[in-house]
Amino acid sequence: MRRWCILLLLVAAGLLAQDEAALLQSLKPEAYKDQPAVFAYDRTEVEVEASGLSHVVHKVLVKVLDAEGCKRFSHLRFDYDPA
């Protein structure tokens, strides 16, 4: 439930783009009755500099629908390679 509350706060604070907020609102819980959460999108962006150095950004937008979804998405993993 905490994750859902944080997501609501982000939407309310305007930290998510309006199209992302609209996408989340378009996902109706009734259409996913047996699912604890729904992936709105899962996107990976790679930027390669002239030197060959690359930056990978993985963006995931999930709508949590119930307590089980909160439990599944309560931990986030952030990878960092300083090299």
Secondary structure as UniProt FT lines:
FT   HELIX           2..13
FT   HELIX           18..26
FT   HELIX           29..32
FT   TURN            33..34
FT   STRAND          37..48
FT   TURN            50..51
FT   STRAND          54..64
FT   HELIX           67..72
//
